Amino acid sequence: MAFIDGTVVNVALPALQSSLHATVVDVQWVIESYGLLLAALILVGGSLGDIFGRRLIFLLGVLIFALASAGCGMASSIHQLLLARSIQGVGAALLVPGSLAIISASFDEESRGKAIGTWSGFTAIMTALGPVLGGWLVQHGSWRWVFFINLPLAAVVIVISLSHVRESRGAVQGRLDWLGALLVTVGLGALVNGFIASETTGWEHPRVFVSLIAGCGCLIAFLFVEAAVKSPMVPLTLFRSSSFTGANLLTLFLYAAIGIFFFLFPLDLIQVQKYSATAAGAAMLPLILLIFLLSRWSGGLVARYGPRLPLIAGPLVAALGFVLFAVPSPGSSYWILFFPAVVVLGLGMAVTVAPLTTVVMNAVEEDRVGAASGINNAVARVAGVLAIAVFGVVMVKAFGSHLNSSLVHLSLPNQVLADLQPNEIKLAGLQAPAELDPATRTAVTQSIAAAFVFGFRIVIWICAGLSLASSAVARLMIPEKQS
């Protein structure tokens, strides 16, 4: 449920945008409202399971997730959808850490590795199938079925959990860090709100200024709280390890690039390249399959070469993949231009993911492995949330600048320009006015597509730069061998 939902919604965004007459800001919040609460509360979800029972909290998360999915599917406005997506994020924050904790508690040390491997395999398969399944549902049904599909899955999960999963709790029960959870949620939310609001109001608006200041203030206060409380959500002592700090910095940079890429690329394929929703979902399948098929091999690279070399090389290959994505223009062939980029990016991520996980786990003592894994998972999700907010601003500004300069040369009536410019925030979802003659309408449509590709290329070059920064972090902070 959770891993399908992580990828399936992106393919549904263009249909959702058209159906609910949404701007790109609204579409950003469809992703951000879910990701923000999941990122901020995932560590709390793990702690709740340790204290009150992992099966109980897991089932509560599944139930909340399912009810929120139904709310998403029945939403009649963008605001109802955003509310339901926020609640869905809370449910995911309870069920995601609970699922792995239940597996860890249900198997002995000898068989636990195989059980976790099976869990990882299913998550990879579902992540790969998500875009294809979502595209098929959107194309042959409605974007609403992307959410309704969670209901039968949830029913099966609840029945199996009640009949086959025993209850378990943590051996040492700490206190919940509610103040830390509140500060990080409000802080991230305020930052995201400030960046996204700037797309429509400009940087000078009080809402933007106040949101950014409040967000930074809450996150700074969060660090002081975590240093002072007895049972912190994020034990800052873990960051004394250079390997752990380096691994999380690498995660922040690389997953920021991946987050904004997976947000914009389906829009490019569907709205600019005119792919069907199913074809757009299938376009990224090679990338995820490469990560799945090569993860065992890349994990072995750590034993042979140490963690630093794969973590330097993987992001470098990923950077090359991003550069290749900057080449295609509207109407480019998938097999000639997109497919090689997908394969190179997939290879770079495949080389990186397993060694990165190994570094995180080996950087801390055995009794802190759960906390270390949770922090790294949260960092990856925060990276995606912030990237969509920050680089979404870059995309909107670049799109608007290029489109305005193109429209000047078309000698359009002032009324047409007045209709187009306020709606530039729809990006490639912007429609040329129907009252224009066919030739002019085609020219405006081509200008919209060219403006999107222009902005997309700028963001993709930023993604390549973030990947290079990840490689540099590995070079400077990850040791050649880990004890």
C-alpha positions as a printed Julia matrix, in Angstrom:
483×3 Matrix{Float64}:
   0.0     0.0     0.0
   2.58    2.53    1.1
   5.13    1.86   -1.63
   2.55    1.75   -4.43
   1.25    5.08   -3.18
   4.75    6.51   -3.21
   4.95    6.26   -7.01
   1.43    5.76   -8.33
   0.18    9.28   -7.56
   2.84   11.04   -9.66
   1.49    9.47  -12.86
  -2.03   10.58  -11.92
  -1.03   14.23  -11.38
  -1.82   15.51  -14.92
  -5.3    13.91  -14.92
  -5.89   15.12  -11.37
  -4.75   18.64  -12.31
  -7.14   18.74  -15.27
 -10.09   17.25  -13.39
  -9.87   19.57  -10.38
  -8.67   22.62  -12.4
  -5.57   22.76  -10.22
  -2.4    24.83  -10.55
   1.08   23.42  -10.15
   1.03   24.81   -6.58
  -2.02   22.64   -5.84
  -0.31   19.64   -7.47
   2.82   20.28   -5.38
   0.72   20.18   -2.23
  -0.85   16.85   -3.3
   2.65   15.37   -2.98
   3.89   17.61   -0.15
   0.94   17.21    2.25
   1.47   13.43    2.26
   5.27   13.45    2.25
   5.6    16.16    4.88
   3.56   14.4     7.56
   5.1    11.03    6.71
   8.62   12.46    6.98
   7.95   14.36   10.2
   6.08   11.59   12.04
   7.72    8.36   10.84
  10.03    8.24   13.87
   7.09    8.89   16.19
   5.25    6.03   14.5
   8.1     3.67   15.33
   8.17    4.82   18.97
   4.39    4.41   19.33
   4.71    0.8    18.18
   7.43    0.08   20.73
   5.3     1.52   23.55
   1.69    0.5    22.74
   2.26   -2.57   20.58
   3.59   -2.84   17.05
   0.61   -4.74   15.64
  -1.87   -2.31   17.22
  -0.14    0.79   15.81
   0.43   -0.92   12.44
  -3.28   -1.8    12.14
  -4.25    1.71   13.25
  -1.99    3.09   10.5
  -3.53    0.77    7.9
  -7.05    1.8     8.93
  -6.24    5.53    8.84
  -4.47    5.09    5.5
  -7.45    3.24    4.01
 -10.06    5.74    5.23
  -7.93    8.64    3.99
  -7.53    6.87    0.62
 -11.31    6.68    0.34
 -11.46   10.38    1.16
  -8.9    11.12   -1.58
 -10.9     9.13   -4.11
 -14.16   10.9    -3.25
 -12.7    14.42   -3.09
 -14.69   16.92   -5.13
 -12.21   19.78   -4.73
  -8.48   20.19   -4.45
  -8.81   21.31   -0.81
 -10.69   18.13    0.17
  -8.0    16.09   -1.58
  -5.21   17.88    0.28
  -6.89   17.28    3.65
  -7.31   13.57    2.88
  -3.71   13.31    1.64
  -2.47   14.83    4.91
  -4.38   12.22    6.92
  -3.01    9.55    4.59
   0.5    10.72    5.48
  -0.25   10.25    9.19
  -1.47    6.72    8.51
   1.66    5.93    6.49
   3.87    7.23    9.33
   2.28    4.6    11.58
   2.29    1.63    9.2
   5.66    2.0     7.42
   7.97    1.66   10.48
   5.53   -0.83   12.02
   5.78   -3.24    9.1
   9.55   -3.68    9.39
   9.44   -3.72   13.21
   6.87   -6.54   13.14
   9.12   -8.58   10.83
  12.15   -7.97   13.03
  10.2    -9.08   16.12
   8.63  -12.13   14.44
  11.78  -13.92   13.23
  14.89  -15.16   14.99
  18.29  -13.77   14.08
  19.04  -16.63   11.69
  15.95  -16.19    9.49
  15.46  -12.44    9.97
  17.76  -11.52    7.08
  15.72  -13.55    4.6
  12.47  -12.1     5.94
  13.72   -8.54    5.58
  15.04   -9.43    2.12
  11.55  -10.63    1.15
  10.08   -7.38    2.53
  12.61   -5.36    0.5
  11.84   -7.38   -2.63
   8.12   -6.74   -2.36
   8.65   -3.02   -1.77
  10.85   -2.84   -4.88
   8.32   -4.76   -7.0
   5.43   -2.59   -5.8
   7.44    0.59   -6.35
   8.09   -0.58   -9.92
   4.49   -1.62  -10.6
   3.01    1.53   -9.03
   3.46    3.88  -12.01
   2.33    1.25  -14.54
  -0.71    0.29  -12.49
  -1.52    3.93  -11.79
  -1.18    4.85  -15.45
  -3.49    2.0   -16.48
  -6.11    3.0   -13.89
  -5.97    6.66  -14.97
  -6.14    5.81  -18.67
  -8.93    3.22  -18.45
 -10.82    4.49  -15.43
 -10.18    7.61  -13.36
  -7.43    9.11  -11.23
  -9.72    8.35   -8.27
  -9.04    4.62   -8.63
  -5.39    5.3    -7.81
  -6.64    5.85   -4.25
  -9.57    3.41   -4.17
  -7.21    0.5    -4.92
  -5.9     0.8    -1.35
  -9.26   -0.27    0.14
  -9.23   -4.0    -0.82
  -5.51   -4.15   -0.03
  -6.16   -2.71    3.43
  -8.94   -5.22    4.08
  -6.61   -8.13    3.27
  -3.81   -6.66    5.42
  -6.12   -6.24    8.42
  -7.47   -9.82    8.18
  -3.97  -11.33    7.85
  -2.56   -9.17   10.68
  -5.34  -10.09   13.11
  -5.06  -13.81   12.37
  -1.32  -14.31   11.87
   0.66  -11.5    13.51
   1.37  -11.65   17.23
   1.62   -8.49   19.31
   5.06   -7.29   20.38
   6.55   -4.3    22.18
   9.99   -2.79   22.66
  12.13   -4.2    25.48
  13.02   -0.68   26.66
  10.16    1.78   26.45
  11.03    5.45   26.33
   8.81    8.49   26.31
   7.32    9.99   23.18
   9.07   13.12   21.99
   5.87   15.05   21.23
   7.54   18.47   21.4
  10.19   17.4    18.9
   7.53   15.96   16.59
   5.49   19.17   16.78
   8.48   21.41   16.09
   9.74   19.42   13.11
   6.23   19.15   11.61
   5.5    22.88   11.98
   9.04   23.79   10.88
   8.97   21.71    7.69
   5.4    22.76    6.95
   6.23   26.45    7.33
   9.31   26.17    5.09
   7.39   24.31    2.38
   4.51   26.78    2.62
   6.89   29.73    2.27
   8.63   28.38   -0.82
   5.42   27.29   -2.55
   3.59   30.53   -1.7
   6.41   32.53   -3.3
   5.4    31.09   -6.69
   2.15   33.09   -6.64
   2.8    36.01   -4.28
   6.49   36.79   -4.78
   9.24   36.77   -2.17
   8.26   40.14   -0.7
   4.86   38.98    0.54
   4.52   38.81    4.37
   3.15   35.24    4.16
   6.36   34.07    2.5
   8.69   35.97    4.82
   6.87   34.94    8.01
   6.61   31.29    6.93
  10.31   30.98    6.13
  11.39   32.69    9.37
   8.98   30.58   11.44
  10.11   27.38    9.71
  13.8    28.07   10.34
  13.06   29.05   13.95
  11.12   25.84   14.65
  13.83   23.63   13.13
  16.55   25.39   15.17
  14.42   24.94   18.31
  13.98   21.27   17.34
  17.76   20.75   17.53
  17.91   22.27   21.03
  14.98   20.13   22.19
  16.55   16.94   20.83
  19.78   17.75   22.67
  17.91   18.25   25.96
  15.17   15.57   26.21
  15.82   12.11   27.67
  14.2    10.16   24.79
  14.83   12.26   21.67
  13.14   11.48   18.36
  16.52   12.11   16.69
  19.46   11.21   18.98
  22.02   13.84   17.98
  24.84   11.74   19.43
  24.57    9.48   16.37
  25.93   12.33   14.26
  29.27   12.14   16.06
  30.05    9.41   13.56
  31.52   10.87   10.38
  30.15    7.91    8.42
  26.61    8.42    9.71
  26.68   12.18    9.11
  28.17   11.7     5.64
  25.64    9.03    4.71
  22.75   11.31    5.69
  24.19   14.3     3.83
  24.61   12.09    0.76
  21.0    10.94    1.2
  19.77   14.53    1.52
  21.43   15.66   -1.73
  20.71   12.57   -3.84
  17.11   12.06   -2.75
  16.39   15.75   -3.23
  17.39   15.26   -6.87
  15.29   12.09   -7.17
  12.29   13.75   -5.47
  11.97   16.72   -7.84
  12.79   14.51  -10.85
   9.96   12.06  -10.14
   7.61   15.01   -9.62
   8.36   16.73  -12.95
   9.19   13.83  -15.28
   5.63   12.36  -15.46
   4.33   15.87  -16.26
   6.88   16.12  -19.06
   5.97   12.71  -20.52
   2.19   13.17  -20.36
   1.67   16.89  -20.97
   4.61   17.67  -23.27
   5.63   14.39  -24.91
   1.94   13.3   -25.1
   2.45    9.84  -23.63
  -0.54    7.95  -22.3
  -0.64    7.59  -18.52
   0.2     3.89  -18.83
   3.16    4.55  -21.14
   4.44    7.25  -18.78
   4.3     4.8   -15.89
   6.11    2.13  -17.89
   8.81    4.6   -19.01
  10.48    4.54  -15.59
  10.15    0.78  -15.11
  13.74   -0.01  -16.26
  15.16    2.3   -13.57
  13.37    0.6   -10.69
  13.99   -2.88  -12.07
  17.72   -2.13  -12.27
  17.76   -1.1    -8.61
  15.86   -4.27   -7.71
  17.94   -6.67   -9.81
  21.35   -5.2    -8.96
  20.86   -4.5    -5.25
  22.38   -7.84   -4.17
  25.38   -7.27   -6.47
  25.91   -3.69   -5.29
  25.69   -4.8    -1.67
  28.61   -7.12   -2.38
  30.68   -4.16   -3.59
  31.04   -3.01    0.02
  32.67   -6.29    1.04
  35.03   -6.18   -1.94
  35.96   -2.48   -2.2
  34.65   -0.86    0.99
  31.73    1.59    1.06
  33.46    4.74   -0.2
  34.19    3.71   -3.79
  30.59    2.66   -4.65
  29.23    5.79   -2.95
  31.57    7.97   -5.02
  30.91    6.14   -8.29
  27.12    5.64   -7.94
  26.18    9.33   -7.66
  28.63   10.18  -10.47
  26.82    7.73  -12.77
  23.46    9.13  -11.58
  24.68   12.65  -12.43
  25.43   11.48  -15.97
  21.91   10.01  -16.15
  20.41   13.37  -15.15
  22.5    15.14  -17.8
  21.12   12.76  -20.43
  17.57   13.69  -19.37
  18.35   17.31  -20.31
  18.82   16.33  -23.99
  15.29   15.39  -25.25
  13.01   18.01  -26.82
   9.23   17.77  -27.43
   8.59   14.78  -29.71
  11.9    13.0   -28.97
  12.09    9.21  -29.35
  11.89    7.27  -26.08
  14.28    4.51  -27.18
  16.9     6.84  -28.63
  16.99    9.55  -25.93
  14.89    8.73  -22.85
  15.7     5.02  -22.46
  19.51    5.47  -22.22
  18.98    8.19  -19.6
  16.65    5.93  -17.61
  19.18    3.06  -17.72
  22.16    5.22  -16.69
  20.24    6.85  -13.82
  18.99    3.43  -12.71
  22.51    2.02  -12.76
  23.79    4.94  -10.68
  21.06    4.49   -8.08
  21.56    0.7    -8.05
  25.26    1.14   -7.25
  24.39    3.62   -4.47
  21.35    2.34   -2.56
  22.61   -0.9    -0.96
  26.06    0.47    0.05
  24.35    3.57    1.5
  22.07    1.41    3.65
  25.07   -0.65    4.77
  27.0     2.46    5.82
  24.05    3.74    7.86
  23.62    0.41    9.66
  27.36   -0.11   10.31
  27.99    3.45   11.5
  26.21    2.97   14.84
  26.13    0.41   17.65
  23.75   -2.53   17.28
  21.19   -1.21   19.76
  20.89    2.06   17.77
  20.38    0.47   14.34
  16.61    1.06   14.43
  17.02    4.75   15.22
  19.73    5.14   12.56
  17.59    3.49    9.89
  14.58    5.6    10.85
  16.57    8.84   10.72
  17.99    7.99    7.3
  14.51    7.12    6.02
  13.19   10.42    7.36
  16.08   12.36    5.79
  15.3    10.79    2.39
  11.64   11.81    2.65
  12.42   15.31    3.94
  14.81   15.74    0.99
  12.02   15.0    -1.47
   9.55   17.28    0.32
  11.95   20.25    0.39
  13.17   19.67   -3.19
   9.66   19.82   -4.63
   9.03   23.06   -2.73
  12.35   24.76   -3.52
  12.98   23.6    -7.08
   9.3    23.92   -7.91
   9.88   27.66   -7.53
  12.8    27.45   -9.99
  10.62   25.54  -12.45
   7.76   28.02  -12.3
  10.02   31.07  -12.7
  11.96   29.53  -15.61
   8.75   28.43  -17.35
   7.13   31.85  -17.0
  10.22   33.73  -18.19
  10.66   31.56  -21.3
   6.95   31.56  -22.16
   6.61   35.33  -21.85
   9.57   35.92  -24.15
   8.11   33.47  -26.68
   4.63   35.01  -26.62
   6.04   38.47  -27.33
   7.07   37.29  -30.82
   3.56   35.97  -31.61
   1.9    39.43  -31.52
  -1.04   38.14  -29.48
  -3.94   40.43  -28.49
  -3.53   42.01  -25.05
  -6.61   40.19  -23.76
  -5.12   36.81  -24.68
  -1.88   37.68  -22.89
  -3.89   38.82  -19.87
  -5.64   35.42  -19.83
  -2.46   33.38  -20.23
  -0.04   35.06  -17.84
  -1.98   34.59  -14.56
  -2.32   30.88  -15.41
   1.36   30.23  -16.09
   1.52   28.48  -12.74
  -0.28   25.53  -14.41
   2.97   24.9   -16.35
   2.38   22.48  -19.24
  -1.23   22.08  -18.1
  -1.84   25.59  -19.45
  -4.21   25.54  -22.45
  -4.03   27.89  -25.44
  -7.22   30.03  -25.69
  -9.85   28.37  -27.89
 -10.74   31.65  -29.66
  -7.37   31.85  -31.42
  -7.07   30.79  -35.04
  -5.62   27.26  -35.5
  -2.15   28.41  -36.58
  -1.73   30.81  -33.65
  -3.19   28.29  -31.22
  -0.65   25.7   -32.37
   2.16   28.25  -31.95
   1.04   29.04  -28.38
   0.83   25.32  -27.56
   4.36   24.78  -28.89
   5.59   27.75  -26.85
   4.07   26.24  -23.69
   5.79   22.89  -24.37
   9.12   24.58  -25.13
   8.88   26.66  -21.94
   8.27   23.53  -19.85
  11.27   21.76  -21.4
  13.4    24.85  -20.75
  12.5    24.88  -17.05
  12.81   21.1   -16.81
  16.35   21.25  -18.2
  17.38   23.85  -15.62
  16.03   21.69  -12.79
  17.68   18.58  -14.26
  21.07   20.34  -14.29
  20.48   21.18  -10.62
  19.75   17.48  -10.02
  23.06   16.59  -11.69
  24.82   19.11   -9.42
  23.2    17.56   -6.33
  24.39   14.12   -7.45
  27.94   15.45   -7.83
  27.66   16.95   -4.34
  26.63   13.5    -3.05
  29.73   11.98   -4.6
  31.91   14.69   -3.04
  30.4    14.02    0.4
  31.24   10.33    0.03
  34.81   11.21   -0.97
  35.29   13.47    2.05
  33.31   11.77    4.82
  32.91    8.04    4.13
  35.95    5.93    5.14
  37.38    3.3     2.8
  36.67    0.56    5.32
  34.09    0.35    8.08
  34.69   -1.54   11.26
